[in-house]
Amino acid sequence: MNFVESRNLQFKYIKYDDETDENIAVTALKGVDITISKGEFVAVLGRNGSGKSTFAKLINGLNIPTEGTLYVKGLDASKEENIWDIRQNVGMVFQNPDNQIIATIVEEDVAFGPENLGMEPNEIVKNVNMALKAVSMEEFRDAAPAYLSGGQKQRVAIAGILAMKPRCIILDEPTAMLDPQGRKEVMETVTMLNKEEGITIILITHYMEEAALADRIIVMNEGKVAMEGTPREIFSRVGEMKALHLDVPQITELSSIINGSVSKFPADILNIEEFIDAFKYYGYNKDFHYAKKSREPKNNKPLLEVRDLTHIYGKETAFEKVAVKNIRLTVGEGDFIGLIGHTGSGKSTLIQHFNALVKADEGSVYFKGKDIFEDKSKLKYIRQKIGLVFQYPEYQIFETTIYDEVAYGPRNCGLSAEETDIRVKEALKFVGIDESMCKKSPFDLSGGQKRRVAIAGILAMRPEILILDEPMAGLDPYGRDEILKNIRSMHDKLGITVILVSHSMEDIAAIADKILVMNKGSVAMYDTVDNVFREPERLTAMGLNAPQLTLLFKRLRDELAMDVPVNVYDVNEAAEILISAMS
Amino acid sequence: MNITLGQYYPVDSVIHRLDARAKILATIIYIIAVFCAKGVAGYGICIGFLAAVIILCRVPFRLMLRSLKSIIFIIIFTVALNMLFIKTGREIFSLGFVHITTGGILTAIKLCARLILLIMGSSILTLVTTPIALTEGIERLLRPFKKIGVPSHEIAMMMSIALRFIPTLIEELDKIKKAQTARGADFDTGGLVKKARAMIPLLVPLFVSAFRRADELAMAMEARCYRGDINRTKMRELVYCRRDIYALSIVSTLMLCVILLRILL
């Protein structure tokens, strides 16, 4: 039976245009034909603005179709009288865990849906118990959501839907704001609900590894369905996906490149196990060996030094918490450092010490040999030289024009109008925002553009060190690539020392020289990329991971006794090595 | 970061276990009693009652004193005003234009006692009741007035959402403040105008964020079938127990005594 069935589904909304003072109709969906059967697990991919979320909101009655037909569980979704029935059967989990939890106690929040449905109190209790159990959050039933981790909050949100006994759950980028551990928790819960409870899952995501878990993938582009098929079919069409500004899992891309040269080798491999099996099956040269030198550690002149730094939150209160302890490290001039660690490992606290936003309880930070707190009147200078881009920097935008937004920093530093002008233009050009947009409101930009404007705001202060806290979080693959490219050229062309906080091991491996691993408030590792990723087990134990290719090559070495290097992070390089091993 | 809202003190006591409605009603009755109190006997009953509650609720006494800190200036101010301007009774002290009389002192003591009794009494309510229970109590107490158009459910929903989001927004403000400081902003120096202007980069993002959150929250609530008070049930309905009835009877008796004393004396 088809759970969702749409024919030529269209959705228009009215948007007010500031400049022309007119209302314009925007067509978000331009005729979509989709069927989703009961119990299916469907992943929806697409760039931001491709109509994915609009489609999701139509399915649970938050939007009403403008044209075409949409049947959900056999009910006509364009009829007002059906929407409550539809919403009960189709639950929706949103991206931001903080903005969908209503109550101040977990249990009360889970009960919110059933209460709205007018269930009997004892039935509500039963459903709440069942839902909390299903997401393994029973022990937190009396907890305050504010003290839960992101992954736990999302599981509470899922429980809140489950307690309404839905047939289908739509998840709109549920893992976008989570760390790898939280992502894993959520995805395990979702897969379990689909396999064991038979709940239909519609997952909107930007993570291709998550989409690979689905039965079927629907790719949307500009309000239409662009591609449809099993993950295997979709991901093997690497070229088409890239043309749509989407990604494919590294392992699939690798197999498809190998397939180009070794045509018998499958082009649609989805995970490491399959790859190893295929590799065994199609044979390889047992005596093959390929040596790759480790990247030598650069010994750059020390620029920033951290000496025995300890920071305790809420000192001498009941809520005392050691955020970071005994941190000792040196950042060299021109270094590119990747900073990784699970949520709460002390990354954010540490980087806020670097530009004197918080003062350490013990120890201090030295910039060019001088304690940054030595001269209080020079704090502004320190913050200018050591730029810090916060997580979701677009949330600090406040000015009426893009120009003024970027000029805020330079003006605060007391620069002249001419100098400010030069720097603003230079910074905007660098992040790829055209000068002609200067007079526009930054609030009208897309998410990725807003973020680039915010980064330009820091860049305009001409920092010597630039610290970026998860600058790619929540963006689509295209937006991620753009920002990453920007950061790379800031380092390469402007010679800025970069510290990049990220949860994507692939990105870090591709771009950084050194990796700083934080765990439970201490430095767990601080070494070259090769040395850090050489021990994936240690990273896994800390809730982190190594890049997919590293994991693959490590298993080729360990299980097939192949003499291949493990410090391979680039798909093309990996393909080259493996192709020559197979010939 | 930890932000405690309200000042709920989590211990298990007879007072804590009372129904939120009973606690709210009892507080109202108590406040009326304090206003009606007259003479040593009237105040004595109120003080005795308050002392009994303080002992029973097992909240450290210093926490209650803390609530007085904020009104200490009001107390000093009223005491001074009364002593200076009430000129009844016998004069006991005079210096220049200052004349202090027994009447003035008596009135000052009475007012001071009344203020302390009121503030401590109502602070106990928030010390022994969680904010959530408090909103629920208010909703239930207002329910009978729904017929005359009091939106009791909406008021309670608004209060609980505010309680839920105030810590989130405080945290957000802290983050924005740090982010703008990283861009060279200065919030501490300069005159009043400069300081007020410096608030713009904090407040605009905060409001934008609050609106965005409100929008997303509204959508999440709708997606979970929220449609106001229509056909809604509660997982745990408040139910009056015997102890609530006892508590309310005790407070009512107290008020009757105070009123009788006022009429008789």
Interface residues (C-beta under 8 A of the other chain):
Chain A: K57 N60 L62 W84 R87 Q88 G91 M92 F94 N96 D98 N99 Q100 I101 I102 A103 T104 I105 E107 E108 A111 F112 G113 P114 E115 N116 L117 G118 M119 E120 P121 I124 V125 V128 A146 G160 I161 M164 Y313 G314 T317 F319 Q352 N355 L357 V358 K380 R383 Q384 G387 L388 F390 P393 Y395 Q396 I397 F398 Y408 G409 N412 C413 F443 G457 I458 M461
Chain B: M1 N2 P131 I132 S160 I161 L163 R164 P167 T168 E172 K175 I176 K178 A179 Q180 T181 A182 R183 G184 A185 D186 I200 P201 V204 P205 V208 S209 R212 R213 E216 L217 M219 A220 M221 E222 A223 R224 C225 Y226 R227 N231 R232 T233 K234 M235 R236 E237
